[in-house]
């Protein structure tokens, strides 16, 4: 699996996504309509990914083997393959 730039990421200005030491590395910029909201959404998703993945894994371990657990495990597998 290719490693992504470490978190946290943040939005600077209105649409530039940055990471790294003192947020000096520009990751990308959203240049389309709703760019400010899209940049904030991308950063929120990236920064919460690891915590949400861990919560899903813990929930899957606590659920009985039923359809709901199967759906959760299938979602986990999809996230981990990307």
C-alpha positions in Angstrom: 0.0 0.0 0.0 1.3 3.4 -0.9 1.6 5.7 2.2 -0.1 9.1 2.2 1.3 12.3 3.6 1.0 12.1 7.4 -1.8 13.8 9.2 -2.9 16.2 10.3 -3.8 18.1 7.2 -5.3 21.6 7.2 -6.9 24.2 4.9 -4.9 27.4 4.5 -6.4 30.4 2.7 -9.7 29.2 1.4 -8.8 26.2 -0.8 -5.2 25.1 -0.3 -4.7 21.8 1.6 -1.4 21.5 3.5 0.4 19.0 5.7 3.9 18.4 7.1 6.1 20.3 9.4 4.4 23.6 10.2 2.0 22.7 7.3 4.6 23.8 4.8 3.8 21.1 2.2 1.0 21.9 -0.2 -1.0 18.8 -0.9 -3.5 20.2 -3.3 -5.9 23.0 -4.1 -9.6 22.9 -4.9 -10.2 25.3 -7.7 -13.8 24.7 -8.6 -17.2 25.9 -7.4 -17.6 25.1 -3.7 -13.8 24.8 -3.4 -13.7 26.1 0.2 -16.3 23.6 1.4 -14.7 20.8 -0.6 -11.2 21.5 0.8 -12.7 21.4 4.3 -14.5 18.1 3.6 -11.3 16.5 2.3 -9.3 17.6 5.3 -12.0 16.4 7.7 -12.2 13.0 6.0 -8.4 12.5 6.0 -7.9 13.6 9.6 -10.7 11.4 10.9 -10.0 8.3 8.8 -7.7 6.4 11.2 -10.0 7.0 14.2 -13.1 6.0 12.3 -11.4 2.8 11.0 -10.4 1.9 14.5 -13.9 2.4 15.8 -15.3 0.2 13.0 -12.8 -2.5 13.8 -13.8 -2.5 17.5 -17.5 -2.5 16.7 -17.0 -5.4 14.3 -15.2 -7.3 17.1 -18.1 -6.7 19.5 -21.0 -7.6 17.2 -22.4 -11.1 16.9 -21.9 -12.8 13.5 -25.0 -11.5 11.7 -25.9 -9.5 8.6 -25.0 -6.2 10.2 -21.6 -7.4 11.2 -21.1 -8.8 7.7 -21.9 -5.4 6.2 -19.5 -3.7 8.6 -16.7 -6.2 7.8 -17.2 -5.8 4.1 -16.9 -2.0 4.5 -13.7 -2.4 6.5 -12.3 -4.7 3.8 -13.1 -2.1 1.1 -11.4 0.7 3.1 -8.3 -1.4 3.8 -7.8 -2.4 0.2 -7.5 1.2 -1.0 
